[in-house]
């Protein structure tokens, strides 16, 4: 049994080729797709966060709106770049969105990936401390965020407050109990997956990771997941962790699918550099007729290791088509593979 959700990057462009031509389109269609996905029986609606780009950016208004329009589906991010975040203000926003949704938030965080502008976090008022890298800063912001989510008081109350205070040190409000256990880390390496396990975060692994062994992507990703689970067990946390992987998967079911994806998926992994020092491996996508697709997916070791699968959707093709893509996976692919 797997949790199956969708992941949208929320791209938009004014091009006549796109069904998503403005930021308003991207946001409103994201809400509509989440509502439709819940009706189909999908388990999650997840959104990517990119700054300085024609994509989804500030996540919490969208998450709160989706939470108000749905009743069951998990609502999450994959991922929020913590180099850009004020962790205390973020904790307030996250607490509010989680309460609106009835405790369905699943927040994926990361130290970030290359962005549209150079050192974009500087424009948001953040810079690494002396001796830190920007990645260190992102992880430091994350640790502060995790700490305040525990809901323990830390701020000295004013002896003459405008409104009466409860006794003791004050915490951030609104506080949503249980959200701390629903925080995920988007790990690009085995080392950061282990770090996330030690801190008690769930694991999100996407279609990109450091090329640490030269093996095919899905094999490296499966090894990363096993290293994470081992570190979690060693840390002695009192609950079972969750692990997600994301994939572009399209079942070729009709002429629309053949028009858009009939040439197949990205049949091979790709090697590139996410910065001058780090070689990365980018996992393949899947697009094939049903029988072939099922055979291909059976061989993906990382999907087998994970308990949650996030389907990256081509959001600019419109809500109706993306509902069809998700429904094809839930109805035909998932049962054949024993995911449902």
Secondary structure, 3 states (H helix, E strand, C coil): CCEEEEEECCCCCCCCCCCCCCHHHHHHHHHHHHHHHHHHCCCEEEECCCCCCCCCCCHHHHHHHHHHHCCCCEEEEEEEEHHHCCHHHHHHHHHHHHHHHCCCEEEEEECCCCCCCCCHHHHHCCCCCCCCCHHHHHHHHHHHHHHHHCCCCCECCCCCCCCCCCCCCECCCCCCCCHHHHEEEECCCHHHHHHHHHCCCEEEECCEEECCCCCCHHHHHHHHHHHHHHHHHHHCCCCCCCEEEEECEEEECCHHHHHHHCCCCCCCCEEEEEECCEEEEECCCEEEEHHHHHHHHHCCHHHHHCCEEEEECCHHHCHHHHHHHHHHHHHHHHHHCCCC
